[in-house]
Amino acid sequence: MPIARLNHAVLYVTDLERSVSFYEEALGFRNLGGPPGAAFLQAAGSSNDHDLGLFAIGRQASPSDAGRSTVGLYHLAWEVDTLDALEEITTRLTEAGAMVGATDHGTTKAVYGRDPDGIEFEVCWLVPADLIDDATRAAKMQLRRLDLAAEKARFGGQTRGGVGVSTPA
């Protein structure tokens, strides 16, 4: 029985209110509430019960050393439908001082951010299957700086991404 998709992620955070505000403002999540010390958030357009769970453990918690001195999760990746949406997220992350970088992986166009606790995440747009050519496929093995304006000129800002790749054709 193969896994079909990620339903939700759960993060431990130091300050619940600060983290909820960040995910609402930077990524457009909606706060659905939750028990004391927790919040369940839903991405715009999602039909999931929730896409992100946040559990407060307090400001005394140490930052994660995952990837530096301990094993652990590197980042989560959320997919957007259009390059226009990726551009909007880029603007929001930049304005929030949370932008880490932007990479062209050939078939995936990605921006990276960090939440208030330093937890890294990716937001990406996937080239639709019918637009993947040999050059795009070859670029998959490289890491290049993302030129979002050039990608929008090439693929269009409203082209639905991931079709035939992460979503049915």
Buried (B, 14 or more C-beta within 10 A) or exposed (E): EEEEEEEBBEBBBBBBEBBBBBBBEBBBBBBBEBEEEBBBBBBEEBEEEBBBBBBBEEEEEEEBEBEEEEEEEEBBEBBBBBBBBBBBBBEBBEEBEBBEEBBBBBBBBBBBBBBBBEBBBBBBBBBBBEBBEEEBEEBBEEEEEBEBEEBBEEBEBEBEBBBBBBBEE
